[in-house]
Amino acid sequence: MLSQTGRYALKALVYLARHGGDGYVLVKEISSSLDIPRQYLSKILHSLTRVGLLRSQRGRTGGFRLNRPAAEITLFEVIDPLDHLSRLSNCLMCDEPCDDNDPCGLHEMWGEVRGKYLDFLNTTTLEKLSSAS
C-alpha cells in the first residue's frame, strides 16, 4: 500500500531516529547505509523538511535530523505528504470517491480496510517502528 517513495521515507526517518540524536546526518550516510539512491533520497528529505518533520542544515556539519522526538511523529505524518493518503477515499473500482448513496460493490469492505490502515498509520510512531525493526 506504500509507494517506493513512502517506503524510502520511512526507512530514512527510522534511520534518523536511531542514529541522529541531536546531531545532523548526511544524506550520503543515510543513502549508503540503506541502499537508497542519493538524489532520490535528497528530494524526499527536502519534501519532509518543507512540511516540518525534519530540519536541515548546510555545510560540513550539516545534514538532516528529526524536528520532533520520534515518539511524537506518526507514520501518517511521514507518508501523507508523499503518498497523498486522501486518495484512499477513492473507490477501488474507479478513480473517484464512492459513498453510501452510490456505493460500488466493494464500498463497505474497502471502508473497513481503509479505516484500519489509517488507524494504524495514525497510531504508530517512528519510535515504535524503530524499536521493532
HUMO-V273784 format. One record per backbone hydrogen bond with DSSP energy under -0.5 kcal/mol. NH is the residue of the N-H (numbers start at 0). CO is the residue of the C=O. E is the energy in kcal/mol with one decimal. If there is no record, write none. Layout:
<<NH	CO	E> <NH	CO	E>>
This chain:
<<6	2	-2.3> <7	3	-2.6> <8	4	-2.4> <9	5	-2.3> <10	6	-2.5> <11	7	-2.6> <12	8	-2.6> <13	9	-2.4> <14	10	-2.2> <15	11	-2.3> <16	12	-2.3> <17	13	-2.1> <18	14	-2.9> <19	15	-2.2> <20	15	-0.6> <22	19	-2.0> <24	63	-2.6> <29	25	-2.0> <30	26	-3.3> <31	27	-2.1> <32	28	-2.2> <33	29	-2.3> <34	30	-1.0> <35	30	-1.8> <40	36	-2.7> <41	37	-2.5> <42	38	-1.9> <43	39	-2.0> <44	40	-2.9> <45	41	-2.2> <46	42	-2.0> <47	43	-2.1> <48	44	-1.6> <49	45	-2.1> <50	46	-1.2> <51	48	-1.5> <52	47	-2.1> <53	47	-1.1> <54	64	-2.6> <56	62	-2.0> <61	58	-1.9> <62	56	-2.4> <63	24	-2.5> <64	54	-1.8> <66	52	-2.8> <67	52	-0.5> <71	68	-2.2> <72	69	-1.1> <73	71	-0.6> <74	120	-0.7> <74	123	-2.4> <75	120	-2.2> <77	73	-1.1> <78	74	-2.7> <79	75	-2.9> <80	76	-0.5> <81	78	-1.2> <82	78	-3.3> <83	79	-1.9> <86	83	-2.3> <87	84	-2.1> <88	85	-1.7> <89	86	-2.0> <90	95	-2.4> <97	88	-0.8> <98	101	-0.6> <101	98	-0.5> <106	103	-1.1> <109	105	-3.3> <110	106	-2.1> <111	107	-1.6> <112	108	-2.2> <113	109	-3.1> <114	110	-2.2> <115	111	-2.2> <116	112	-2.5> <117	113	-2.7> <118	114	-2.2> <119	115	-2.4> <120	116	-2.4> <121	117	-2.3> <122	118	-1.6> <123	119	-1.5> <124	122	-0.5> <125	69	-0.9> <125	72	-2.3> <126	69	-1.3> <128	124	-2.2> <129	125	-3.1> <130	126	-1.9> <131	127	-1.4> <132	128	-1.6>>
